[in-house]
Each structure stands twice: as C-alpha cells, then as structure tokens.
C-alpha cells in the first residue's frame, strides 16, 4: 500500500474510531489523522504479530478492522493522557 493510501486509511480509521468511542474527544482533523495513522500502524503490527495478517491491500476487510482497532486503542490511550491534563 502506498504512502497516501496509508494516510487516507489512517484518517478514515481515526474518524471511525472517534465515532465508535462514546463521549467527546479532543483534537481536530489533524490529530485524528495522526492518531489514525499511528493506530493503523499499531493495528497492522499487532495483526501481523498475533494473526499473521497485514495491511497490504487497501480494500481488504482485515486491513480496515486492524486499522480501526488500532485507532481505537490509540484513541483510548490518548484520551487517558489528555484527560489527565488540567487547565491552570
């Protein structure tokens, strides 16, 4: 999969993960893109490690499930870290 396809996958996976998670998350589209790409990478790594799956094909269902799952994990971690910050 190419670089721009991976960015598009990350943006869409991050947006889907934000829709799945309840509550209001911080961050705009750029943070969604970054967290989605990191989540897609995490999902691909975990999928390859645990299930011998990969993110080779953009239109494969396993690619999307791994990318959204990884994005959910990253958004949960980001929410825990960003939620601890308090405004002074």
Contact map, one row per residue, 1 for C-alpha under 8 A:
1110110000000000000000000000000000000000000000000000001111000000000000000000000000000000
1111110000000000000000000000000000000000000000000000000000000000000000000000000000000000
1111111000000000000000000000000000000000000000000000000000000000000000000000000000000000
0111111100000000000000000000000000000000000000000000000000000000000000000000000000000000
1111111110000000000000000000000000000000000000000000000001000000000000000000000000000000
1111111111000000000000000000000000001000000000000000000000000000000000000000000000000000
0011111111100000000000000000000010001000000000000000000000000000000000000000000000000000
0001111111110000000000000000000000000000000000000000000000000000000000000000000000000000
0000111111111000000000000000000000011001000000000000000001000001001000000000000000000000
0000011111111100000000000000000011111111000000000000000000000000001000000000000000000000
0000001111111110000000000000100111011000000000000000000000000000000000000000000000000000
0000000111111111000000000000000010010000000000000000000000000000000000000000000000000000
0000000011111111100000000000000000010001000000000000000000000001001100100000000000000000
0000000001111111110000000000000110111010000000000000000000000000000100110000000000000000
0000000000111111111000000000000100010000000000000000000000000000000000000000000000000000
0000000000011111111100000000000000000000000000000000000000000000000100000000000000000000
0000000000001111111110000000000000000000000000000000000000000000000110110010000000000000
0000000000000111111111001000000000000000000000000000000000000000000000010010000000000000
0000000000000011111111000000000000000000000000000000000000000000000000000000000000000000
0000000000000001111111000000000000000000000000000000000000000000000000000000000000000000
0000000000000000111111100000000000000000000000000000000000000000000000010000000000000000
0000000000000000011111110000000000000000000000000000000000000000000000000000000000000000
0000000000000000000011111000000000000000000000000000000000000000000000000000000000000000
0000000000000000000001111100000000000000000000000000000000000000000000000000000000000000
0000000000000000010000111110000000000000000000000000000000000000000000000000001000000000
0000000000000000000000011111000000000000000000000000000000000000000000000000001001000000
0000000000000000000000001111111100000000000000000000000000000000000000000000000000000000
0000000000000000000000000111111100000000000000000000000000000000000000000000000000000000
0000000000100000000000000011111110000000000000000000000000000000000000000000000000000000
0000000000000000000000000011111111000000000000000000000000000000000000000000000000000000
0000000000000000000000000011111111100000000000000000000000000000000000000000000000000000
0000000000100110000000000011111111110000000000000000000000000000000000000000000000000000
0000001001110100000000000000111111111000000000000000000000000000000000000000000000000000
0000000001100000000000000000011111111100000000000000000000000000000000000000000000000000
0000000001000100000000000000001111111110000000000000000000000000000000100110000000000000
0000000011111110000000000000000111111111000000000000000000000000001101100100000000000000
0000011011100100000000000000000011111111100000000000000000000000000000100000000000000000
0000000001000000000000000000000001111111110000000000000000000000000001100100000000000000
0000000001000100000000000000000000111111111000000000000000000000001111111100000000000000
0000000011001000000000000000000000011111111100000000000000000000011111100000000000000000
0000000000000000000000000000000000001111111110000000000000000000001001000000000000000000
0000000000000000000000000000000000000111111111000000000000000000001001100000000000000000
0000000000000000000000000000000000000011111111100000000000000000011111100000000000000000
0000000000000000000000000000000000000001111111110000111000000010011001000000000000000000
0000000000000000000000000000000000000000111111111000010000000000000000000000000000000000
0000000000000000000000000000000000000000011111111110000000000000000000000000000000000000
0000000000000000000000000000000000000000001111111111110000000000010000000000000000000000
0000000000000000000000000000000000000000000111111111110000000000000000000000000000000000
0000000000000000000000000000000000000000000011111111100000000000000000000000000000000000
0000000000000000000000000000000000000000000001111111100000000000000000000000000000000000
0000000000000000000000000000000000000000000001111111100000000000000000000000000000000000
0000000000000000000000000000000000000000000000111111110000000000000000000000000000000000
0000000000000000000000000000000000000000000100111111111000000100000000000000000000000000
0000000000000000000000000000000000000000000110110001111100000110000000000000000000000000
1000000000000000000000000000000000000000000100000000111111000110010000000000000000000000
1000000000000000000000000000000000000000000000000000011111000010000000000000000000000000
1000000000000000000000000000000000000000000000000000001111110010000000000000000000000000
1000100010000000000000000000000000000000000000000000001111110011000000000000000000000000
0000000000000000000000000000000000000000000000000000000011111011000000000000000000000000
0000000000000000000000000000000000000000000000000000000011111111000000000000000000000000
0000000000000000000000000000000000000000000000000000000000111111100000000000000000000000
0000000000000000000000000000000000000000000000000000111000011111110000000000000000000000
0000000000000000000000000000000000000000000100000000011111111111111000000000000000000000
0000000010001000000000000000000000000000000000000000000001111111111100000000000000000000
0000000000000000000000000000000000000000000000000000000000001111111110000000000000000000
0000000000000000000000000000000000000001001100100000001000000111111111000000000000000000
0000000011001000000000000000000000010011111100000000000000000011111111100000000000000000
0000000000001101100000000000000000010011001000000000000000000001111111110000000000000000
0000000000000000100000000000000000000011001000000000000000000000111111111000000000000000
0000000000000000000000000000000000010111111100000000000000000000011111111100000000000000
0000000000001100100000000000000000111111011000000000000000000000001111111110000000000000
0000000000000100110010000000000000000010000000000000000000000000000111111111000000000000
0000000000000000000000000000000000000010000000000000000000000000000011111111100000000000
0000000000000000000000000000000000110110000000000000000000000000000001111111110000000000
0000000000000000110000000000000000100000000000000000000000000000000000111111111000000000
0000000000000000000000000000000000000000000000000000000000000000000000011111111100000000
0000000000000000000000000000000000000000000000000000000000000000000000001111111110000000
0000000000000000000000000000000000000000000000000000000000000000000000000111111111000000
0000000000000000000000001100000000000000000000000000000000000000000000000011111111100000
0000000000000000000000000000000000000000000000000000000000000000000000000001111111110000
0000000000000000000000000000000000000000000000000000000000000000000000000000111111111000
0000000000000000000000000100000000000000000000000000000000000000000000000000011111111000
0000000000000000000000000000000000000000000000000000000000000000000000000000001111111100
0000000000000000000000000000000000000000000000000000000000000000000000000000000111111100
0000000000000000000000000000000000000000000000000000000000000000000000000000000011111110
0000000000000000000000000000000000000000000000000000000000000000000000000000000000111111
0000000000000000000000000000000000000000000000000000000000000000000000000000000000001111
0000000000000000000000000000000000000000000000000000000000000000000000000000000000000111
